[in-house]
Amino acid sequence: MSSLSQQILQTIETFAPEEQQQVLDFVELLEIKRQKTTTTEPETVPQSFFEVAQFSIGAGEGPGDLSTNPDYMRGYGGNAPESNC
C-alpha cells in the first residue's frame, strides 16, 4: 500500500461511521465514473434528417414523378384551367 493510501485510510478511520459512509459513496461514484469513461461507446455526431434518411432514398418502388401526370396535378397551379380528360 502506498503512503498516500495509508494516509487516506488513517484519516478515514478518525471519521464517524456516517462520514465514512459518505466517503465510501464518493469513492464508489468515482469508480462508476471511471468505468464509464473506459467502456463508453464513441459519441455520435448530430446528423440532419437527410444524412439519416439518405440510405433509404430510392430504396422502395412507387410511381414515377407525379408532377408529370396531369391527373395528379389537377387543381394546383393557380389560374390554370382544369382539363376535361
Secondary structure as UniProt FT lines:
FT   HELIX           3..13
FT   HELIX           17..39
FT   HELIX           49..53
FT   TURN            54..58
FT   HELIX           66..68
FT   HELIX           70..73
FT   TURN            74..75
FT   TURN            78..79
//
